[in-house]
C-alpha cells in the first residue's frame, strides 16, 4: 500500500510546522463560517484535522490508483479525430476517482460547493497528483479557472459556473497564447466584438498551445478595444464549448502526454465578459499567472520527488561489482544532493503559498468591502505588504523548483545508466515531463525578470531579519553566520549594480542576483526548519555549504563590472 502523503516525511513535516493560524482565521472569517456550514472548522486544530484527513485521502488515491496507470496513459495518450478529443479511459478513471474523493473546487467558497481550503493545502494536493502523473495535474490544476471566475466574475457567473466546477461536472482551459504572441501577451489579437443591439460578445481568431483546449468552459484573453495594440485593449471572457469553437489539432509533445494541448479556432464564438473591460491582461491574467507559477512549482516538485524515489529504489536493487550501487560514494552523494534540493524547493514553495494565502485574504478584504471606509489601515498595509512579497516569491519559487526538477530528473537517468534511457523504466518519462515546467507559464528567464525588482528593493529583508534572529548554537550558529555574510554580499552586489546605471549590465546579471537571493532566503528557511527538528540539521548544513559555493561564483560575476564580457558574448554569436 502506498500513500503519497503519509510516505513523504518532509511533506508531513511541512504541514505540521506551517504557521497558518492567520491564514485560516482570515479564510474562515474568524471561524464564523462554522455557524453556517456543517463542515466548516470551529478552530485552528479542527481546520488542520480536516486538512490532514483530505490530504491522506489524496495520498491514497494518487499512490494506489493514479500512479499505476501513468505509464500506460503516457504511452497511449488522448485520441483526436474529427475535431474531437477523447481522453484515455484510464485518464477518465483518474478524473472519476478525483470526483469521488470530493477534491474538485478545493479553494472555492462553501456556498458554491467548494471546500474553502487555503492555496497551501491545495498546492500539497497538486504536488501529490504530479508525483503520480504529471499530466493529470494539468487537468486537476485547472481549478484556477474557477478561482478566477470567483474572484473577478459577477455573482450570476459564480452561481452558474462554480458549482459545476466544484462537483467535477465542468472542466476548464485558460486560452491565452496565440501562434505569434507566445509570452508577449500584449500582442494578443483574438478579436472580441460587441453586438450593440443584443449586448452579446463574440470571439474570432486563433489560440495555440492551449492545455485541455477541449474543455467545457474556457477563460479567454481577447482584444475588446478597437484600434489598440497593447495590454490596455485586452479583456477577459468566458465561453463554453460549442460548434463555433473548433479544436483544429492537438500537439505531439515531448512529454506530458496524458493531457491534450490544442490549437483552437474561434468562429464568432458566443462569450460573456468576465470582470471589467480593459483589465484582462493588466489585472486578471496577472492574477492567473501568479496562481499558475505556484501550481507549476508544485508540479515540478512532484516530478522531482518521483524521480528521486525511482533512482533511490533502482540504486538499492542494482548490483555491480558484488554490491548495490547505492553503496558507491558517487551514487549516494548524488542521491543526497537530489534529496536536499527537493527539500529546499519544498520549504520555499510552502513559504510562498503561505504568503499568497495572506495576500489573497487581505486583497479580498480590501477589494470586496461594501464601503472603502470599512477597511482598516492595517488591512490595507497588509494587503500591500503581502502583494509585494508574493510578487518576488512566486517567480523565485517557480524558477528554483522547475530547475530542480530538471536537474533531479537528469540525475535519476544517470543513476539508472542505460536502463534509464529505456521506456521500460519511469525515469525517462519523468525526464520528459520535467522539461516543460521551466518553459510554460513563463520561462525561468522571465521568472528572473519578474523577481528582480523586488530583490533590488530588498522586499524579503524583513523576513530574513526575523529568521536571522532565531536563537541558535553550535553547528547552526555557524551556518547562521554564513547566511548573514551571504546577505551582506547580496546587498553589496545589489547596490553595485544599481549604482552602475547600465541597463545592459543589469540585464546580464539579473539571473545571478536572483539565484543569490534564492540561495540566501532558502538557507534561512532550512535553518529555521533545522531548529524545529534536530534530524534536519545535516540537511541544512549540506544545503547552506553547497549554496555558499554557488553564491560566491555568482557574486564574483556580478562584481566583475567588466562590460567587455558582454561585448565578447555578442561577438561569439557571429563566429
Secondary structure, 3 states (H helix, E strand, C coil): CCCCCCCCHHHHHHHHHCCCHHHHHHHCCCCHHHHCCCCCCCCHHHHHHHHHHHHHHHHHHHHHHHHHHHHHHHHHCCEEECCEEECCHHHHHHHHHHHHCCCCCCCCCHHHCCCCCCHHHHHHHHHHHHHHCHHHHHHHHHHHHHHHHHHHCCHHHHHHHHHHHHCCCCCEEEECCCCCCCCCHHHCCCEEEEECCCCEEEEEEEEEEEECCCCCEEEEEEECCCCCCCHHHEEEEEEECCCCEEEEEECCCCCCCCCCEEEEEEEEEEEEEECCCCCHHHHHHHHHHHHHHHHHHHHHHHHHHHHHHHHHHHHHHCEECCEEHHHCHHHHHHHHHHHHHHHHHHHHHHHHHHHHHHHHHHHHHHHCCCCHHHCCHHHHHHHHHHHHHHHHHHHHHHHHHHHHHHHHHHHHHHHHHHHHHCCCCCHHHHHHHHHCCCCCCCCHHHHHHHHHHHHHCCCCHHHHHHHHCCCCCCHHHHHHHHHHHHHHHHHHHHHHHHHHCCHHHHHHHHHHHHHHHHHHHHHHHHHHHHHHCHHHHHHHHHHHHHHHHHHHHHHHHHHHCCHHHHHHHHHHHCC
